[in-house]
């Protein structure tokens, strides 16, 4: 299982991202020679650029995520419309689709953009074939799972399989640290069906909050992700019971990615610490937490 440290992993809107942070480069954090890597993501993918323009129309879906696919005229046109946002999005896309040890490079006429792979969820697509429906769904689920409402750093553990059925590796340390069931993510951004999220455990109480809010807050916490309620109502667990293999929504069966978080990443109004997810007020709830953040 890949454990990812997300620094505001693309709050979902291009120009309207929540709590934007200063961008830093993507870095791998080595823990000795450990088999796992914590991936530090910077802030700022614009999901509205993806949702409205569509991956199917930028030359990638049909031409493959091989190097020649990045030279397709449709991709060039798509990239050049919003080069900075497109560069950020491609870093996340390649992280999800391409395996560790590989990268993709694109020359925009002025400078080279280099994006490193990590999870390898779409093996056929990255070799140059058109993205299969399973690969479209797997990559879309990964992009959804990496969203972060507040744009601040938090560790999250991704569980599931690649589109080819290979398990995403998980280390013993990761299993020991990430003990809270969080959510399921699924959908298809390539064909415009959208992204969906569900909670894998009880929603937060009225006093709780977390940087990882998209699943456990419910409602409209992370638009354009649509919250569908409990994962258990629409998703099928895998053979181990540790992750959901597929979720069915409105008659469509989707490849799913499941997430786990650490207990220390859930905050409680009343613990005496004014967390980044809390604000001043007159009550004892995250958006009005007098005891931790004072009275406004």
PyMOL commands that set and color helices and strands:
alter all, ss='L'
color gray80, all
select helices_A, chain A and resi 47-53+55-57+60-63+67-71+73-81+83-97+123-126+133-145+172-177+231-234+263-265+290-293
alter helices_A, ss='H'
color red, helices_A
select strands_A, chain A and resi 3-7+27-29+38-41+103-107+112-116+153-159+180-188+194-199+208-210+226-230+235-237+244-249+252-255+257-261+266-268+284-285+288-289
alter strands_A, ss='S'
color yellow, strands_A
deselect
rebuild
show_as cartoon
